[in-house]
Amino acid sequence: MTITADFLIRNADLVATCAGPGPRAGAAQKNISAIEHGSVAGSDGRIVFVGPAAECERAVTLAPGAQVIDGRGRTVVPGFVDPHTHLIFGGDRREELRRRLGGATYTQIAAEGGGIVRTVIDTRAASEADLIAAARPRLAEMLSFGTTTAEAKSGYGLDLDTELRMLRAIRALAAMQPIELAATFMGAHEVPPEYRGRRAEYVRAVIDGMIPAVAAAGLAEWCDVFCEQGVFTPEESRAILESGARHALKPRIHADELGLSGGAGVAADVRARSADHLIFVDEPHARRMRDAGVIATLLPAAAFFLKLGRFAPARMLIDQGVPVALATDLNPGGGFTTSMPFVMTLACFGMHMTLEEALVGATLNAAASIDRADRIGSLEAGKQFDAVVVRGALADLLHVGGRVISHVIKCGRVVTPASGD
């Protein structure tokens, strides 16, 4: 049977399909299901053929006007999925970066009124149009680095009106540019200044007020909470995530970033899809996560920019059978990158992951962490045609600062201009 295609990447040196069920864990995480001298063909935004180039020439017929990319000297990988971002925010905290470079710690800056609370003040003052305008260049930069799908959180409002405004901005941005966005409600990002000394009241406000309103508005898919000493306790985090689940907001959690906070245990208890950060997670909690089906979404760029002095124990998590995903943690205070390839580089050189493990972490496992592995995250017939064409070999993705991405494809169309081609 002849297959008709309207888009073709022909005869790439390597196609790293990452094909197969996800998420991948343990030894399977390094399996990228590579095809040498391969081609990928699509029609109407879906992949219709992946395989050896010679077989493609026999099986695939190009429709009139089909677009063809010459893959010689190139590597093709799935479009990157960034499953943890704080894309939407007002204001600018680059001065905090300068202070950290001078020796100030994250905790010290937060205690002096900086950190999340500083961004809350600025975000509350921003209109929806302001938030959209500020986020669009970030998304364009993400796209240039190969991100085709991303999660995006609220959490810099900490009041109902601003949280809803942030989520509306995410919905509007999803409709006006190529990157697919998955929205997360994170009213439990911090206790706002007006509730200091009244923590229990704020937790009730999130559970009884914000979550039902967000769910009724249909603006979010996920519910997240920052489980950390000085922020939300394991008991508070569990109550918030269980409330979200009752309102059809699926749970994910910031866990064990600054200490062994109990967040990984909460993730296991509520069967969260993802527990994120995990810099201090230990083996017993890793096994609990594994048994509960929780994905570990690791954010090495956050540890790097916050100068925490250590990275999450990716090797231990993989050895314990926990699927590992990677994300940028794009945010105004400690996530100064939009680049998934840079995150992969840190994962390899800071967390001792192999290049293949990092690629699966940035594609198939990242897609699974936002419940999209059935349609994105790998190059397989029937899936959405989201792909990145790399100039050179797979290892060239680790060339920090290099112009190694020649094309980004979303739904079977090139969505970034070819660079130097």
Secondary structure, DSSP 8 states (H G I E B T S, - for coil): --EEEEEEEEEEEEEE---SSSS--GGGGG---EEEEEEEEEETTEEEEEEEHHHHHHHEEEEEEEEEEE-TTEEEEE-EEE--------S--HHHHHHHHTT--HHHHHHTT-THHHHHHHHHTS-HHHHHHHHHHHHHHHHHTTEEEEEEE--S--SHHHHHHHHHHHHHHHHHSSSEEEEEEEEETS--GGGTT-HHHHHHIIIIIIHHHHHHHT--SEEEEEESTTSB-HHHHHHHHHHHHHTT-EEEEEESSSS--SHHHHHHHHT-SEEEE-TT--HHHHHHHHHHT-EEEE-HHHHHHTT-S----HHHHHHTT--EEE----BTTTB----HHHHHHHHHHHS---HHHHHHHHTHHHHHHTT-TTTSSS--TTSB--EEEEES-GGGGG-TT---EEEEEETTEE-S--S--
